[in-house]
Amino acid sequence: MLALAIGVFIAYRAGFMRGRRDVLAPAPLRPAAVAATAAIEVDVPATIAPVVSSAVTDDAVAAERARLVRSLERENAQLRRASRGIAAKVVQLETFAEDRRHLLAELAVARTDTARYRSIVVDLENNAPSLLLDTSSMPDDLKLIVGIGPVLERMLHQLGISTYKQIAHWSERDIDTFDAKLPEFPGRIRRDTWVVQARALHQSKFGETLPLRERG
């Protein structure tokens, strides 16, 4: 009896555990359910993928646009700096060109004056001096008068002036006349007081005091 009771209990216990496993195990899916599940698994990625791809594309476009904008701003800044530098160089070149034009104009005037003085010197050296107004007098060294150099001495000889006495006798009108005949040296006769110096040099050389010049 005891053995029979133990056997019944074991059989009951085994049946109870098997029934519990059957309850807890998932029920097999029917064919229609399997097809619906497959459709869901296929449709979900197909629906989400374009949205994800569109978002990624928009971000890439925005990033590329931002990069292009930054690049354009850098290029514009470089162009502005370059244009300012070019403008400054243009102004500097214009200033140099203006200075060059002034220098060339001054050089042309200087060359003209030099050519005129050279021509005067050549003419004075090549041509024999004309007859002096006072042939009885020996020529004085007119270069001792401050303001008269070799060129002016030759020019005065050409005009018939070779002695201190002649210059000492010049009146205001004579000074104006000879000043007009020496256009390359305007105003020098009065500025260097040739008449006063000539009177002093004549007195020192010959011991003769000349009368004051006439005012006429």
Z-matrix of the N, CA and C atoms (Angstrom, degrees):
N
C 1 1.460
C 2 1.505 1 110.62
N 3 1.279 2 115.78 1 -42.85
C 4 1.454 3 119.43 2 -179.83
C 5 1.526 4 110.75 3 -64.11
N 6 1.286 5 115.93 4 -40.34
C 7 1.469 6 118.87 5 -179.95
C 8 1.512 7 110.39 6 -66.99
N 9 1.353 8 116.50 7 -36.49
C 10 1.458 9 119.71 8 179.29
C 11 1.512 10 110.04 9 -66.86
N 12 1.315 11 116.74 10 -40.18
C 13 1.471 12 120.49 11 -179.70
C 14 1.518 13 110.15 12 -64.24
N 15 1.315 14 117.85 13 -42.15
C 16 1.487 15 121.34 14 179.59
C 17 1.513 16 109.82 15 -64.19
N 18 1.322 17 118.04 16 -39.50
C 19 1.462 18 120.67 17 -179.06
C 20 1.509 19 110.88 18 -65.72
N 21 1.354 20 116.67 19 -41.45
C 22 1.485 21 119.34 20 179.61
C 23 1.528 22 110.66 21 -63.79
N 24 1.337 23 114.82 22 -40.23
C 25 1.480 24 118.44 23 -178.75
C 26 1.521 25 111.38 24 -64.96
N 27 1.307 26 117.28 25 -40.91
C 28 1.476 27 121.26 26 -179.65
C 29 1.509 28 109.76 27 -65.88
N 30 1.382 29 115.61 28 -40.75
C 31 1.454 30 118.39 29 -179.56
C 32 1.531 31 110.34 30 -65.66
N 33 1.313 32 115.76 31 -39.97
C 34 1.470 33 119.53 32 179.08
C 35 1.531 34 110.68 33 -64.68
N 36 1.318 35 114.19 34 -40.54
C 37 1.477 36 117.83 35 -178.32
C 38 1.497 37 110.22 36 -66.57
N 39 1.258 38 120.45 37 -41.02
C 40 1.467 39 123.69 38 -179.39
C 41 1.509 40 110.22 39 -65.25
N 42 1.347 41 117.53 40 -41.08
C 43 1.455 42 119.53 41 179.36
C 44 1.523 43 111.64 42 -66.51
N 45 1.354 44 114.03 43 -37.22
C 46 1.466 45 117.26 44 179.37
C 47 1.529 46 111.17 45 -63.75
N 48 1.329 47 119.39 46 -42.82
C 49 1.465 48 122.68 47 -178.65
C 50 1.518 49 111.23 48 -67.35
N 51 1.316 50 118.05 49 -36.94
C 52 1.461 51 121.07 50 179.14
C 53 1.518 52 110.57 51 -66.97
N 54 1.325 53 116.46 52 -42.29
C 55 1.470 54 118.75 53 177.84
C 56 1.521 55 112.18 54 -62.55
N 57 1.313 56 116.42 55 -37.48
C 58 1.483 57 119.30 56 179.07
C 59 1.519 58 111.79 57 -65.90
N 60 1.351 59 117.20 58 -39.27
C 61 1.472 60 119.39 59 178.28
C 62 1.510 61 110.28 60 -64.07
N 63 1.314 62 118.04 61 -38.30
C 64 1.464 63 121.29 62 -179.66
C 65 1.532 64 110.92 63 -65.18
N 66 1.310 65 114.95 64 -36.45
C 67 1.481 66 117.16 65 179.16
C 68 1.514 67 111.40 66 -68.56
N 69 1.367 68 116.28 67 -42.34
C 70 1.475 69 119.69 68 -177.04
C 71 1.508 70 112.27 69 -74.36
N 72 1.298 71 122.93 70 -28.05
C 73 1.468 72 124.74 71 -178.54
C 74 1.507 73 109.93 72 -68.55
N 75 1.397 74 118.95 73 141.25
C 76 1.475 75 122.35 74 179.28
C 77 1.492 76 110.24 75 -67.63
N 78 1.322 77 112.94 76 142.06
C 79 1.468 78 118.26 77 179.96
C 80 1.505 79 109.71 78 -74.83
N 81 1.305 80 117.55 79 140.67
C 82 1.480 81 119.91 80 179.48
C 83 1.515 82 111.15 81 -62.52
N 84 1.342 83 114.98 82 140.93
C 85 1.462 84 120.97 83 -178.56
C 86 1.513 85 110.20 84 -76.62
N 87 1.301 86 112.63 85 142.29
C 88 1.450 87 118.32 86 174.32
C 89 1.530 88 109.91 87 -75.27
N 90 1.357 89 118.10 88 159.68
C 91 1.483 90 119.89 89 -179.77
C 92 1.518 91 113.40 90 -55.53
N 93 1.342 92 119.06 91 -38.82
C 94 1.471 93 120.60 92 -179.22
C 95 1.507 94 110.30 93 -65.66
N 96 1.329 95 117.36 94 -40.17
C 97 1.463 96 120.98 95 179.31
C 98 1.506 97 110.91 96 -65.01
N 99 1.363 98 116.52 97 -41.36
C 100 1.472 99 120.19 98 178.25
C 101 1.508 100 110.68 99 -60.07
N 102 1.348 101 116.89 100 -42.18
C 103 1.480 102 120.35 101 179.97
C 104 1.509 103 111.42 102 -64.72
N 105 1.353 104 117.91 103 -40.57
C 106 1.472 105 120.93 104 179.94
C 107 1.508 106 110.51 105 -65.19
N 108 1.356 107 114.30 106 -41.87
C 109 1.476 108 117.48 107 178.97
C 110 1.513 109 111.50 108 -61.79
N 111 1.317 110 117.29 109 -41.88
C 112 1.467 111 121.37 110 178.20
C 113 1.514 112 110.95 111 -62.03
N 114 1.366 113 114.21 112 -40.08
C 115 1.477 114 117.66 113 -179.82
C 116 1.503 115 110.39 114 -64.07
N 117 1.353 116 115.89 115 -40.02
C 118 1.473 117 119.12 116 179.61
C 119 1.509 118 110.24 117 -65.07
N 120 1.352 119 117.80 118 -44.04
C 121 1.464 120 121.11 119 -179.76
C 122 1.516 121 111.47 120 -62.31
N 123 1.315 122 116.68 121 -31.95
C 124 1.467 123 119.27 122 -179.52
C 125 1.511 124 110.84 123 -80.96
N 126 1.363 125 116.03 124 -39.87
C 127 1.466 126 119.32 125 -173.53
C 128 1.511 127 112.26 126 -73.60
N 129 1.332 128 120.04 127 -31.96
C 130 1.470 129 121.14 128 -176.28
C 131 1.516 130 111.47 129 -63.05
N 132 1.345 131 122.31 130 -51.85
C 133 1.466 132 120.60 131 177.84
C 134 1.513 133 111.76 132 -61.47
N 135 1.342 134 117.23 133 -38.81
C 136 1.460 135 119.36 134 -178.42
C 137 1.512 136 111.22 135 -64.43
N 138 1.322 137 118.79 136 -28.26
C 139 1.468 138 121.51 137 -179.48
C 140 1.523 139 111.55 138 -82.98
N 141 1.347 140 117.26 139 -38.61
C 142 1.462 141 121.36 140 -175.33
C 143 1.525 142 111.99 141 -80.81
N 144 1.322 143 118.99 142 -33.49
C 145 1.470 144 122.74 143 -173.99
C 146 1.522 145 113.35 144 -55.49
N 147 1.354 146 121.72 145 -47.96
C 148 1.486 147 119.74 146 -179.88
C 149 1.511 148 112.39 147 -61.70
N 150 1.338 149 117.31 148 -35.65
C 151 1.466 150 119.52 149 -179.45
C 152 1.514 151 110.29 150 -64.70
N 153 1.350 152 116.27 151 -46.99
C 154 1.460 153 120.79 152 179.44
C 155 1.521 154 110.49 153 -62.34
N 156 1.337 155 117.04 154 -44.84
C 157 1.469 156 121.37 155 -179.89
C 158 1.521 157 111.00 156 -61.90
N 159 1.357 158 118.08 157 -41.00
C 160 1.465 159 121.32 158 179.60
C 161 1.517 160 111.05 159 -63.97
N 162 1.335 161 117.74 160 -41.43
C 163 1.462 162 121.22 161 179.64
C 164 1.525 163 111.02 162 -63.30
N 165 1.355 164 115.80 163 -43.92
C 166 1.466 165 119.86 164 178.77
C 167 1.522 166 110.52 165 -62.11
N 168 1.334 167 116.92 166 -41.34
C 169 1.470 168 120.92 167 -179.88
C 170 1.518 169 111.44 168 -63.94
N 171 1.335 170 118.57 169 -43.26
C 172 1.464 171 122.15 170 178.69
C 173 1.522 172 111.06 171 -61.33
N 174 1.328 173 117.68 172 -41.32
C 175 1.465 174 120.36 173 178.90
C 176 1.528 175 111.08 174 -64.25
N 177 1.344 176 115.33 175 -42.21
C 178 1.464 177 118.85 176 179.63
C 179 1.522 178 111.35 177 -63.92
N 180 1.342 179 116.69 178 -41.42
C 181 1.471 180 120.42 179 179.18
C 182 1.516 181 110.53 180 -64.51
N 183 1.332 182 117.19 181 -43.21
C 184 1.465 183 120.53 182 179.52
C 185 1.525 184 110.85 183 -62.97
N 186 1.342 185 116.37 184 -42.69
C 187 1.465 186 119.69 185 179.11
C 188 1.522 187 111.05 186 -63.65
N 189 1.336 188 117.06 187 -42.39
C 190 1.470 189 120.70 188 179.42
C 191 1.527 190 110.90 189 -65.82
N 192 1.337 191 116.80 190 -39.63
C 193 1.461 192 120.33 191 178.46
C 194 1.535 193 110.29 192 -63.37
N 195 1.329 194 116.47 193 -43.29
C 196 1.470 195 120.08 194 178.41
C 197 1.525 196 111.27 195 -62.17
N 198 1.332 197 115.96 196 -40.62
C 199 1.474 198 119.06 197 178.80
C 200 1.519 199 111.35 198 -63.81
N 201 1.348 200 116.32 199 -42.91
C 202 1.465 201 120.06 200 179.29
C 203 1.529 202 111.67 201 -64.35
N 204 1.331 203 116.20 202 -38.92
C 205 1.468 204 119.68 203 178.70
C 206 1.526 205 110.22 204 -63.39
N 207 1.343 206 116.66 205 -45.15
C 208 1.461 207 119.54 206 179.07
C 209 1.524 208 111.27 207 -62.47
N 210 1.317 209 116.09 208 -41.86
C 211 1.462 210 119.93 209 178.54
C 212 1.529 211 111.35 210 -62.71
N 213 1.336 212 116.49 211 -42.29
C 214 1.466 213 120.52 212 178.72
C 215 1.523 214 111.63 213 -64.17
N 216 1.326 215 117.21 214 -40.20
C 217 1.460 216 120.23 215 178.46
C 218 1.524 217 111.10 216 -64.06
N 219 1.339 218 117.06 217 -40.79
C 220 1.468 219 119.83 218 177.47
C 221 1.519 220 111.02 219 -62.94
N 222 1.331 221 116.30 220 -43.93
C 223 1.463 222 119.45 221 179.57
C 224 1.526 223 111.38 222 -64.12
N 225 1.333 224 117.27 223 -39.54
C 226 1.461 225 120.32 224 178.11
C 227 1.526 226 111.14 225 -63.64
N 228 1.340 227 116.39 226 -41.52
C 229 1.463 228 120.01 227 178.61
C 230 1.530 229 110.49 228 -63.04
N 231 1.333 230 116.64 229 -42.18
C 232 1.463 231 119.91 230 178.34
C 233 1.525 232 111.27 231 -63.97
N 234 1.328 233 116.37 232 -40.75
C 235 1.467 234 119.58 233 178.54
C 236 1.514 235 111.55 234 -65.01
N 237 1.339 236 117.29 235 -39.45
C 238 1.466 237 119.35 236 177.92
C 239 1.518 238 111.48 237 -63.51
N 240 1.346 239 116.39 238 -43.13
C 241 1.465 240 118.78 239 177.79
C 242 1.522 241 111.30 240 -63.43
N 243 1.324 242 115.90 241 -42.27
C 244 1.465 243 119.30 242 178.98
C 245 1.524 244 111.26 243 -63.59
N 246 1.339 245 117.42 244 -40.09
C 247 1.470 246 120.20 245 -179.69
C 248 1.516 247 111.15 246 -65.92
N 249 1.354 248 116.92 247 -38.50
C 250 1.463 249 118.92 248 176.85
C 251 1.520 250 111.03 249 -63.74
N 252 1.339 251 116.30 250 -41.54
C 253 1.461 252 119.03 251 177.80
C 254 1.517 253 112.09 252 -63.21
N 255 1.331 254 116.73 253 -41.07
C 256 1.466 255 120.66 254 179.59
C 257 1.524 256 110.07 255 -65.20
N 258 1.346 257 117.29 256 -41.55
C 259 1.471 258 120.18 257 179.50
C 260 1.520 259 110.85 258 -61.58
N 261 1.347 260 116.67 259 -41.60
C 262 1.466 261 119.57 260 178.70
C 263 1.526 262 111.04 261 -64.25
N 264 1.332 263 116.61 262 -39.95
C 265 1.460 264 119.68 263 178.86
C 266 1.523 265 111.15 264 -66.68
N 267 1.322 266 117.04 265 -36.98
C 268 1.471 267 120.34 266 178.56
C 269 1.520 268 110.12 267 -63.21
N 270 1.341 269 116.88 268 -44.48
C 271 1.472 270 120.28 269 178.15
C 272 1.525 271 110.63 270 -61.51
N 273 1.333 272 116.39 271 -42.40
C 274 1.455 273 120.20 272 179.55
C 275 1.524 274 111.34 273 -63.88
N 276 1.329 275 116.91 274 -41.87
C 277 1.462 276 120.46 275 178.77
C 278 1.524 277 110.98 276 -65.57
N 279 1.329 278 117.15 277 -38.32
C 280 1.457 279 119.50 278 177.61
C 281 1.525 280 110.83 279 -64.23
N 282 1.336 281 116.66 280 -39.10
C 283 1.463 282 119.89 281 176.99
C 284 1.527 283 110.97 282 -64.06
N 285 1.337 284 116.12 283 -44.13
C 286 1.461 285 119.71 284 177.73
C 287 1.530 286 111.06 285 -61.45
N 288 1.332 287 116.47 286 -40.25
C 289 1.463 288 119.88 287 -179.86
C 290 1.521 289 111.00 288 -64.84
N 291 1.342 290 116.41 289 -41.01
C 292 1.471 291 119.94 290 178.62
C 293 1.525 292 110.85 291 -64.46
N 294 1.336 293 116.83 292 -44.06
C 295 1.470 294 120.27 293 176.88
C 296 1.520 295 110.86 294 -61.24
N 297 1.319 296 116.32 295 -39.40
C 298 1.460 297 120.02 296 -179.99
C 299 1.521 298 110.79 297 -64.83
N 300 1.352 299 116.71 298 -40.08
C 301 1.463 300 119.15 299 178.51
C 302 1.529 301 111.23 300 -63.54
N 303 1.356 302 116.03 301 -41.29
C 304 1.469 303 118.82 302 178.51
C 305 1.532 304 110.89 303 -64.14
N 306 1.334 305 115.98 304 -43.56
C 307 1.464 306 119.35 305 -179.33
C 308 1.527 307 111.28 306 -64.00
N 309 1.320 308 116.64 307 -40.20
C 310 1.461 309 119.21 308 178.82
C 311 1.526 310 111.12 309 -65.46
N 312 1.349 311 116.46 310 -38.10
C 313 1.466 312 119.34 311 178.20
C 314 1.527 313 110.49 312 -65.35
N 315 1.348 314 116.94 313 -43.81
C 316 1.463 315 119.92 314 178.11
C 317 1.529 316 111.39 315 -64.95
N 318 1.327 317 116.43 316 -37.76
C 319 1.463 318 119.83 317 178.04
C 320 1.522 319 110.91 318 -64.04
N 321 1.340 320 116.37 319 -39.92
C 322 1.462 321 119.41 320 178.42
C 323 1.526 322 111.26 321 -63.21
N 324 1.341 323 116.85 322 -41.99
C 325 1.467 324 119.99 323 177.99
C 326 1.525 325 110.51 324 -64.10
N 327 1.343 326 116.43 325 -43.38
C 328 1.463 327 119.66 326 179.75
C 329 1.529 328 111.35 327 -63.15
N 330 1.327 329 116.59 328 -39.83
C 331 1.470 330 119.09 329 178.19
C 332 1.515 331 111.02 330 -65.20
N 333 1.339 332 116.41 331 -38.68
C 334 1.468 333 119.40 332 178.23
C 335 1.520 334 110.97 333 -63.29
N 336 1.350 335 116.84 334 -45.24
C 337 1.464 336 120.24 335 179.06
C 338 1.523 337 111.18 336 -63.18
N 339 1.321 338 115.97 337 -42.17
C 340 1.465 339 119.82 338 179.50
C 341 1.521 340 111.05 339 -62.18
N 342 1.341 341 115.86 340 -42.84
C 343 1.460 342 119.02 341 178.98
C 344 1.527 343 111.23 342 -63.62
N 345 1.369 344 116.22 343 -38.44
C 346 1.466 345 118.55 344 179.89
C 347 1.525 346 111.12 345 -66.99
N 348 1.344 347 117.20 346 -43.97
C 349 1.466 348 120.10 347 178.36
C 350 1.532 349 111.51 348 -63.96
N 351 1.340 350 115.66 349 -39.46
C 352 1.466 351 118.45 350 178.72
C 353 1.524 352 110.67 351 -63.12
N 354 1.331 353 115.45 352 -40.57
C 355 1.459 354 119.28 353 178.62
C 356 1.522 355 111.22 354 -63.26
N 357 1.337 356 116.27 355 -40.27
C 358 1.469 357 119.61 356 178.67
C 359 1.520 358 110.76 357 -62.83
N 360 1.339 359 116.19 358 -45.35
C 361 1.462 360 120.33 359 -178.99
C 362 1.524 361 110.83 360 -63.36
N 363 1.334 362 116.06 361 -43.60
C 364 1.464 363 119.48 362 179.71
C 365 1.525 364 110.85 363 -62.30
N 366 1.329 365 115.69 364 -43.19
C 367 1.472 366 118.41 365 179.31
C 368 1.519 367 111.12 366 -63.50
N 369 1.339 368 116.93 367 -41.34
C 370 1.464 369 119.69 368 -179.89
C 371 1.522 370 111.70 369 -66.34
N 372 1.339 371 115.69 370 -35.91
C 373 1.462 372 118.60 371 -179.53
C 374 1.528 373 112.46 372 -76.32
N 375 1.315 374 117.49 373 -32.76
C 376 1.462 375 120.78 374 -176.64
C 377 1.520 376 113.39 375 -83.99
N 378 1.321 377 115.56 376 -33.10
C 379 1.462 378 118.79 377 -177.11
C 380 1.519 379 110.32 378 -89.49
N 381 1.300 380 115.68 379 141.43
C 382 1.471 381 120.70 380 177.49
C 383 1.519 382 109.06 381 -72.76
N 384 1.317 383 118.13 382 144.03
C 385 1.466 384 119.80 383 179.72
C 386 1.517 385 111.12 384 -64.01
N 387 1.313 386 114.05 385 143.63
C 388 1.458 387 118.97 386 179.59
C 389 1.517 388 110.60 387 -73.82
N 390 1.320 389 115.92 388 168.97
C 391 1.455 390 120.71 389 179.32
C 392 1.527 391 109.91 390 -62.70
N 393 1.290 392 116.01 391 137.91
C 394 1.453 393 120.98 392 -179.12
C 395 1.518 394 109.75 393 -80.13
N 396 1.327 395 113.92 394 151.42
C 397 1.455 396 118.43 395 178.60
C 398 1.522 397 111.55 396 -64.75
N 399 1.288 398 116.77 397 -36.24
C 400 1.467 399 121.11 398 179.61
C 401 1.518 400 107.77 399 -113.36
N 402 1.354 401 116.91 400 87.56
C 403 1.465 402 121.05 401 -174.69
C 404 1.515 403 112.33 402 -72.38
N 405 1.300 404 117.00 403 -18.55
C 406 1.463 405 119.10 404 -178.83
C 407 1.522 406 112.56 405 -79.64
N 408 1.322 407 116.75 406 -13.09
C 409 1.459 408 119.99 407 -177.20
C 410 1.516 409 110.15 408 -98.22
N 411 1.311 410 117.31 409 142.60
C 412 1.451 411 122.44 410 174.27
C 413 1.529 412 108.60 411 -79.53
N 414 1.338 413 117.85 412 143.25
C 415 1.467 414 118.61 413 -178.86
C 416 1.523 415 111.12 414 -66.44
N 417 1.309 416 114.31 415 142.23
C 418 1.469 417 120.95 416 174.92
C 419 1.534 418 109.38 417 -94.18
N 420 1.315 419 112.99 418 164.98
C 421 1.471 420 118.36 419 176.57
C 422 1.530 421 108.18 420 -82.17
N 423 1.331 422 115.65 421 92.20
C 424 1.471 423 119.92 422 -177.07
C 425 1.526 424 112.49 423 -67.32
N 426 1.307 425 116.44 424 -15.87
C 427 1.474 426 119.29 425 -179.58
C 428 1.527 427 111.97 426 -68.97
N 429 1.347 428 117.12 427 -12.97
C 430 1.465 429 119.71 428 176.42
C 431 1.525 430 111.51 429 -72.77
N 432 1.329 431 116.72 430 -15.57
C 433 1.465 432 120.20 431 174.98
C 434 1.532 433 107.97 432 -79.23
N 435 1.320 434 115.56 433 125.30
C 436 1.464 435 119.84 434 -179.71
C 437 1.526 436 109.03 435 -62.57
N 438 1.326 437 116.00 436 125.63
C 439 1.463 438 121.27 437 -179.16
C 440 1.510 439 112.83 438 107.44
N 441 1.357 440 117.34 439 -9.57
C 442 1.463 441 120.89 440 177.98
C 443 1.525 442 108.01 441 -110.84
N 444 1.330 443 115.38 442 119.35
C 445 1.456 444 121.26 443 175.72
C 446 1.519 445 110.69 444 -107.28
N 447 1.337 446 117.11 445 -172.93
C 448 1.464 447 119.69 446 -179.12
C 449 1.522 448 113.42 447 -57.78
N 450 1.333 449 117.43 448 -40.00
C 451 1.468 450 119.69 449 -178.84
C 452 1.517 451 110.50 450 -66.47
N 453 1.329 452 116.98 451 -47.67
C 454 1.465 453 120.02 452 -179.97
C 455 1.535 454 110.65 453 -64.23
N 456 1.315 455 117.83 454 -35.60
C 457 1.464 456 120.04 455 178.38
C 458 1.524 457 110.54 456 -62.42
N 459 1.344 458 116.80 457 -42.43
C 460 1.456 459 120.14 458 178.19
C 461 1.527 460 110.82 459 -65.57
N 462 1.309 461 116.59 460 -39.38
C 463 1.459 462 119.72 461 179.23
C 464 1.532 463 110.83 462 -65.49
N 465 1.321 464 116.67 463 -40.12
C 466 1.469 465 119.41 464 176.67
C 467 1.525 466 111.01 465 -65.30
N 468 1.323 467 116.62 466 -37.79
C 469 1.471 468 119.03 467 175.51
C 470 1.523 469 110.57 468 -60.91
N 471 1.321 470 116.17 469 -41.06
C 472 1.459 471 119.85 470 177.85
C 473 1.529 472 110.91 471 -62.04
N 474 1.329 473 116.73 472 -31.61
C 475 1.466 474 121.21 473 179.68
C 476 1.531 475 112.28 474 -87.48
N 477 1.352 476 117.50 475 3.26
C 478 1.457 477 121.13 476 176.64
C 479 1.514 478 114.29 477 89.20
N 480 1.326 479 119.09 478 12.63
C 481 1.459 480 122.28 479 -179.71
C 482 1.520 481 108.39 480 -107.51
N 483 1.379 482 115.37 481 120.19
C 484 1.467 483 118.66 482 -178.45
C 485 1.516 484 112.92 483 -139.44
N 486 1.330 485 119.06 484 -1.02
C 487 1.466 486 120.45 485 -177.26
C 488 1.521 487 110.18 486 -127.95
N 489 1.365 488 113.08 487 158.73
C 490 1.454 489 118.98 488 174.76
C 491 1.526 490 110.75 489 -64.95
N 492 1.314 491 115.48 490 -34.93
C 493 1.469 492 120.27 491 -175.48
C 494 1.524 493 110.91 492 -63.19
N 495 1.341 494 115.90 493 -39.45
C 496 1.457 495 118.74 494 179.51
C 497 1.539 496 110.95 495 -62.27
N 498 1.322 497 115.36 496 -44.88
C 499 1.473 498 119.08 497 -179.10
C 500 1.522 499 110.29 498 -68.94
N 501 1.358 500 117.12 499 -36.51
C 502 1.466 501 120.43 500 -179.10
C 503 1.519 502 111.70 501 -64.70
N 504 1.305 503 118.35 502 -24.65
C 505 1.464 504 122.37 503 -179.00
C 506 1.534 505 112.59 504 -90.23
N 507 1.323 506 118.08 505 0.63
C 508 1.464 507 118.88 506 -178.69
C 509 1.529 508 110.87 507 -65.09
N 510 1.317 509 116.02 508 134.23
C 511 1.461 510 122.18 509 172.32
C 512 1.533 511 108.97 510 -91.33
N 513 1.326 512 116.37 511 177.51
C 514 1.461 513 119.93 512 177.37
C 515 1.526 514 110.66 513 -59.96
N 516 1.324 515 115.53 514 -37.54
C 517 1.469 516 118.48 515 179.11
C 518 1.515 517 110.52 516 -67.44
N 519 1.346 518 117.09 517 -39.38
C 520 1.472 519 120.14 518 178.20
C 521 1.541 520 110.50 519 -63.20
N 522 1.333 521 114.69 520 -39.64
C 523 1.476 522 117.97 521 179.53
C 524 1.524 523 110.23 522 -61.58
N 525 1.348 524 115.64 523 -43.60
C 526 1.471 525 118.47 524 178.40
C 527 1.523 526 111.12 525 -62.71
N 528 1.332 527 116.75 526 -38.40
C 529 1.468 528 120.35 527 -178.75
C 530 1.523 529 111.45 528 -64.71
N 531 1.354 530 116.49 529 -49.43
C 532 1.466 531 119.20 530 -177.98
C 533 1.536 532 111.49 531 -72.57
N 534 1.336 533 117.15 532 -28.59
C 535 1.463 534 119.31 533 175.50
C 536 1.528 535 110.03 534 -64.15
N 537 1.343 536 116.52 535 -37.63
C 538 1.459 537 119.81 536 176.97
C 539 1.523 538 111.71 537 -69.40
N 540 1.326 539 117.48 538 -28.57
C 541 1.463 540 120.92 539 179.42
C 542 1.528 541 112.39 540 -81.22
N 543 1.318 542 116.04 541 -8.26
C 544 1.478 543 120.78 542 177.41
C 545 1.530 544 108.76 543 -120.62
N 546 1.349 545 118.04 544 66.87
C 547 1.475 546 120.21 545 -173.94
C 548 1.519 547 113.37 546 -66.11
N 549 1.337 548 116.50 547 -20.99
C 550 1.465 549 117.89 548 179.46
C 551 1.520 550 112.23 549 -75.54
N 552 1.335 551 117.79 550 -12.86
C 553 1.476 552 121.86 551 -177.76
C 554 1.523 553 109.48 552 -131.51
N 555 1.312 554 118.18 553 61.55
C 556 1.466 555 119.99 554 -174.74
C 557 1.526 556 112.43 555 -67.34
N 558 1.336 557 115.45 556 135.01
C 559 1.461 558 121.59 557 175.16
C 560 1.502 559 115.55 558 75.29
N 561 1.338 560 118.43 559 1.98
C 562 1.461 561 119.07 560 -174.95
C 563 1.529 562 111.76 561 -71.35
N 564 1.322 563 118.78 562 -31.08
C 565 1.471 564 121.00 563 -176.55
C 566 1.525 565 110.10 564 -60.41
N 567 1.334 566 116.54 565 -48.56
C 568 1.461 567 119.72 566 179.43
C 569 1.532 568 111.29 567 -74.88
N 570 1.326 569 117.08 568 -39.55
C 571 1.467 570 120.30 569 -176.26
C 572 1.526 571 111.27 570 -61.99
N 573 1.336 572 117.42 571 -38.09
C 574 1.472 573 121.47 572 -178.60
C 575 1.534 574 112.68 573 -98.70
N 576 1.331 575 116.88 574 5.78
C 577 1.479 576 122.62 575 177.58
C 578 1.529 577 111.89 576 48.75
N 579 1.326 578 115.77 577 59.24
C 580 1.461 579 120.15 578 -179.67
C 581 1.537 580 111.66 579 -61.36
N 582 1.321 581 117.28 580 -40.65
C 583 1.472 582 120.46 581 -175.41
C 584 1.521 583 110.40 582 -63.09
N 585 1.334 584 118.08 583 -46.28
C 586 1.461 585 121.35 584 179.69
C 587 1.524 586 110.75 585 -63.14
N 588 1.358 587 116.19 586 -43.68
C 589 1.464 588 118.64 587 179.33
C 590 1.521 589 111.43 588 -64.61
N 591 1.351 590 117.74 589 -40.45
C 592 1.467 591 120.94 590 -179.25
C 593 1.527 592 110.77 591 -63.78
N 594 1.357 593 117.82 592 -39.05
C 595 1.468 594 120.26 593 178.74
C 596 1.524 595 110.26 594 -63.73
N 597 1.343 596 116.78 595 -43.20
C 598 1.464 597 120.32 596 -179.44
C 599 1.528 598 110.85 597 -66.98
N 600 1.328 599 117.41 598 -41.96
C 601 1.471 600 119.94 599 179.80
C 602 1.539 601 111.01 600 -66.44
N 603 1.330 602 118.42 601 -38.65
C 604 1.470 603 120.93 602 178.27
C 605 1.526 604 110.02 603 -64.40
N 606 1.341 605 116.56 604 -43.47
C 607 1.467 606 119.64 605 179.10
C 608 1.516 607 110.83 606 -64.19
N 609 1.348 608 117.28 607 -39.61
C 610 1.462 609 120.14 608 179.69
C 611 1.526 610 111.43 609 -67.21
N 612 1.325 611 117.95 610 -35.68
C 613 1.470 612 121.54 611 -176.15
C 614 1.532 613 112.50 612 -81.91
N 615 1.357 614 116.92 613 -39.87
C 616 1.467 615 119.86 614 -172.57
C 617 1.528 616 111.98 615 -113.82
N 618 1.315 617 118.90 616 -8.01
C 619 1.452 618 120.93 617 -179.18
C 620 1.514 619 112.72 618 71.50
N 621 1.286 620 117.57 619 20.80
C 622 1.462 621 122.10 620 -177.41
C 623 1.523 622 108.39 621 -111.91
N 624 1.334 623 114.43 622 129.73
C 625 1.454 624 119.59 623 176.79
C 626 1.517 625 108.97 624 -94.12
N 627 1.312 626 115.33 625 119.17
C 628 1.449 627 120.39 626 -177.83
C 629 1.517 628 110.40 627 -86.58
N 630 1.343 629 117.40 628 148.54
C 631 1.470 630 120.17 629 177.14
C 632 1.538 631 111.04 630 -66.92
N 633 1.302 632 114.56 631 157.61
C 634 1.449 633 118.89 632 177.92
C 635 1.518 634 110.17 633 -60.87
N 636 1.290 635 116.30 634 149.24
C 637 1.467 636 121.39 635 -178.64
C 638 1.517 637 110.03 636 -67.67
N 639 1.289 638 113.99 637 155.17
C 640 1.458 639 119.70 638 177.64
C 641 1.515 640 109.22 639 -77.50
N 642 1.314 641 116.41 640 153.15
C 643 1.462 642 122.11 641 179.57
C 644 1.510 643 112.12 642 -85.76
N 645 1.315 644 118.26 643 -17.43
C 646 1.450 645 121.36 644 -176.14
C 647 1.494 646 113.65 645 -70.63
